[in-house]
Amino acid sequence: MSTPFEVGPVSVTFEDRIATVTLRRGDRINALSVKAIEALREAALRLRDDFHTSAVILTGDPVFSSGADLADPDHQARRTAPLLEKRELLRLAPTTCAAWENLDQVTIVAIEGFCLGGALALAASCDFRIAGRGAHMRLPEIPLGWNLNWNAAPRILNLLGPSRAKQLILFGERVYAPQALEWGLIDDMAEDGQALDVAMRWAQKAAALPPIGMRMAKRTITEQATALNRLTAHMDNDQYILASMTEDNEEAINAFLEKRPPVFRGR
């Protein structure tokens, strides 16, 4: 029998052959601080060696997550770090997504409220996504003058195909649950407040399967679907560093804070 544990703002509980991982920072937006990202990675790594579970649910309370916490002092420190150190520090988020993708258990994300930026990158690293009807997803990075980081682009492409992936990534617009279901960004839609219950039903289906065959089949499908992902996303961090040094990035942030349209000059 697996033993419940906590890592920072992340708690992990077990019921039968199902683990539930909950991010709970105690506020209304559940932003991903550096410590929260580290905790999510640690939880995935510990679950990797858990042979008693067949399914893992990832959720947030009271909402899934608003993405990276740009006000986090640890995030701020990364901006001023020397270039070599910055490249290494930026590996945290991609390796966290990889840790979730590398789980052999079936992984199911339960989304309420919103799932933005890095939170959507994390959700795309899992097998299935369930969202409440009123939930929305968004990738705001490109309109804010960055690239799409966290190795998310190939995973989004795998889910949506090129045209819809471009719509989601380039325009940075909200995609609400009904449209996300039509696109294939989520796999099921629940009534608001019921995403975790529906995710549990999906997890129970996985938990009822023979675990060895299930794990082997999942790993085969994942490896086939993602064979070129690392090749196409390995420069994400360097592109992020370059984009964050541009005048357009500074203009995008200033325009956002000043609530005005940005004026981009390609420099």
C-alpha positions in Angstrom: 0.0 0.0 0.0 1.4 3.4 -0.9 1.8 6.1 1.7 0.4 9.7 1.3 3.1 12.4 1.2 3.5 16.1 0.8 6.1 18.1 -1.0 5.8 21.9 -0.5 2.4 22.9 -1.9 1.8 19.5 -3.5 0.0 16.7 -1.7 -0.3 13.1 -2.9 -3.0 10.8 -1.7 -3.8 7.2 -2.7 -7.0 5.2 -3.1 -6.9 1.7 -4.4 -4.6 1.8 -7.4 -5.1 5.6 -8.0 -2.8 8.5 -6.8 -4.2 12.0 -6.7 -1.7 14.8 -6.9 -3.1 18.2 -5.8 -1.4 21.6 -6.2 -2.7 23.9 -3.4 -0.8 27.2 -2.9 -3.6 28.7 -0.8 -4.6 31.5 -3.1 -7.1 32.0 -6.0 -4.7 31.4 -8.9 -2.4 28.6 -7.9 0.5 30.1 -9.9 3.6 27.9 -10.5 6.4 29.3 -8.3 9.8 27.7 -8.6 9.1 25.7 -5.4 5.8 24.5 -6.8 7.4 23.3 -10.0 10.1 21.5 -8.0 7.4 19.9 -5.9 5.5 18.7 -9.0 8.7 17.2 -10.4 9.6 15.5 -7.1 6.1 14.0 -6.9 6.3 12.6 -10.4 9.8 11.1 -9.7 8.6 9.5 -6.6 5.5 8.1 -8.3 7.7 6.7 -11.1 8.9 4.0 -8.7 5.4 3.3 -7.2 4.4 -0.1 -8.5 1.1 -0.1 -6.6 -0.6 2.6 -8.7 -2.0 2.3 -12.2 -3.4 5.9 -12.6 -2.3 9.3 -11.5 -4.7 12.3 -11.3 -3.1 15.8 -11.4 -5.3 18.6 -10.2 -5.3 22.0 -8.5 -7.3 23.6 -5.7 -9.4 25.8 -6.1 -8.3 26.2 -9.8 -5.8 24.3 -11.8 -3.1 27.0 -12.3 -2.4 30.4 -13.9 1.0 29.3 -15.1 4.4 30.5 -14.1 4.5 32.9 -11.1 6.4 35.8 -12.5 6.3 37.6 -9.2 8.1 34.7 -7.5 11.5 35.9 -6.2 13.1 32.7 -7.4 11.8 33.3 -10.9 13.1 36.9 -10.7 16.5 35.7 -9.7 16.7 33.6 -12.9 16.3 36.8 -15.0 19.5 38.3 -13.6 21.6 35.2 -13.4 24.7 34.9 -15.6 23.9 33.4 -19.0 25.5 29.9 -18.3 23.7 29.6 -15.0 20.5 30.9 -16.5 20.5 28.2 -19.1 20.8 25.5 -16.4 18.2 27.0 -14.1 15.7 27.1 -17.0 15.9 23.3 -17.3 13.6 22.9 -14.3 10.3 23.4 -16.1 11.1 21.2 -19.1 12.4 18.4 -16.9 9.3 18.6 -14.7 7.1 18.1 -17.8 9.3 15.3 -18.9 9.0 13.6 -15.5 5.2 13.6 -15.9 5.4 12.4 -19.5 7.7 9.6 -18.4 5.3 8.1 -15.9 4.2 4.6 -17.0 0.9 5.0 -15.1 -2.0 6.6 -16.9 -2.0 10.3 -16.1 -5.2 12.4 -16.1 -5.4 16.1 -15.5 -8.5 17.6 -13.8 -8.9 21.3 -14.8 -11.2 23.8 -13.1 -11.2 27.5 -13.7 -8.2 28.0 -15.9 -5.0 26.4 -17.2 -2.6 29.0 -18.6 0.9 29.1 -20.0 3.2 26.7 -18.2 0.3 24.9 -16.6 -1.0 24.0 -20.0 2.4 22.8 -21.0 2.4 20.6 -17.9 -1.1 19.3 -18.7 -0.1 18.5 -22.3 2.6 16.3 -20.9 0.0 14.0 -19.4 -2.2 11.4 -21.2 -5.7 12.8 -20.7 -7.2 16.1 -19.8 -10.7 16.7 -18.2 -12.0 20.2 -17.8 -15.0 21.8 -16.2 -17.4 23.4 -18.8 -16.5 27.0 -17.8 -12.7 26.4 -17.7 -10.5 28.0 -20.3 -6.9 27.4 -21.5 -4.5 29.9 -23.0 -0.9 30.2 -24.0 0.0 33.9 -23.7 3.8 33.6 -24.3 4.0 34.8 -28.0 1.8 37.9 -27.5 4.0 38.8 -24.5 7.2 38.7 -26.6 8.5 35.3 -25.5 8.8 31.9 -27.3 6.7 28.9 -26.2 8.9 27.2 -23.7 8.8 24.1 -21.4 9.1 21.9 -24.6 5.4 22.4 -25.1 5.2 23.1 -28.8 5.6 19.5 -30.1 3.2 18.2 -27.5 0.6 20.7 -28.5 1.2 19.8 -32.1 0.8 16.1 -31.3 -2.6 16.9 -29.8 -4.0 19.4 -32.2 -2.3 19.2 -35.6 -0.5 22.1 -37.2 -3.4 24.6 -37.9 -5.0 24.5 -34.5 -1.6 24.3 -32.7 -0.7 27.6 -34.5 -4.0 29.2 -33.5 -3.5 28.3 -29.8 0.2 29.2 -29.7 0.5 32.2 -31.9 -2.7 34.2 -31.0 -2.6 33.5 -27.3 -6.4 33.6 -27.1 -8.6 31.8 -24.6 -10.0 28.4 -25.6 -13.0 27.4 -23.5 -13.7 23.8 -22.6 -16.3 23.2 -25.4 -13.9 24.3 -28.1 -11.0 22.6 -26.4 -13.0 19.3 -26.5 -13.8 19.8 -30.2 -10.1 20.5 -30.9 -8.8 17.5 -28.9 -7.0 19.7 -26.4 -9.1 18.0 -23.7 -10.6 14.5 -23.7 -13.8 15.0 -21.7 -15.8 17.9 -20.3 -17.5 17.9 -16.9 -20.0 20.3 -15.3 -18.1 23.0 -13.3 -16.8 21.6 -10.0 -17.0 18.0 -11.3 -13.8 17.7 -13.3 -12.1 15.7 -10.5 -15.0 13.3 -10.2 -14.9 12.6 -14.0 -11.1 12.3 -13.9 -11.6 9.7 -11.1 -13.9 7.7 -13.3 -11.3 7.7 -16.1 -8.7 6.6 -13.5 -10.9 3.8 -12.2 -11.0 2.4 -15.8 -7.2 2.4 -16.0 -6.9 0.9 -12.5 -9.2 -2.0 -13.5 -6.8 -3.0 -16.3 -3.9 -5.5 -16.1 -1.1 -3.2 -15.0 1.8 -4.7 -16.9 0.2 -4.8 -20.3 -1.3 -1.3 -19.7 2.1 0.2 -18.8 3.8 -1.4 -21.8 1.1 -0.2 -24.2 1.1 3.3 -22.9 4.9 3.5 -23.1 4.9 2.2 -26.7 2.3 4.8 -27.8 4.0 7.6 -26.0 7.4 6.8 -27.5 6.1 6.5 -31.0 4.1 9.8 -30.7 6.9 11.8 -29.2 10.0 10.3 -31.0 11.1 13.7 -32.5 9.9 16.0 -29.7 13.2 16.5 -28.0 14.9 17.1 -31.3 12.5 19.9 -32.2 12.3 21.5 -28.7 15.8 21.3 -27.4 16.5 25.0 -28.1 13.5 26.3 -26.2 15.5 27.7 -23.3 18.0 29.5 -25.6 15.1 30.9 -27.6 13.5 32.1 -24.4 16.7 33.8 -23.3 17.0 35.5 -26.7 13.3 36.6 -26.8 13.5 37.9 -23.2 16.3 40.3 -24.2 14.4 42.0 -27.0 12.8 45.4 -27.0 9.5 43.7 -28.2 9.4 41.7 -25.0 9.8 44.8 -22.9 7.2 46.6 -24.9 4.7 43.7 -24.5 5.1 43.6 -20.8 4.8 47.4 -20.4 1.8 47.5 -22.7 0.1 44.7 -20.6 0.8 46.5 -17.4 -0.4 49.9 -18.8 -3.5 48.3 -20.4 -2.7 49.6 -23.9 -2.0 48.0 -27.3 1.6 47.2 -27.8 3.7 48.5 -30.7 6.2 45.9 -31.9 9.3 46.8 -34.0 11.0 43.4 -34.4 14.0 44.3 -32.3 
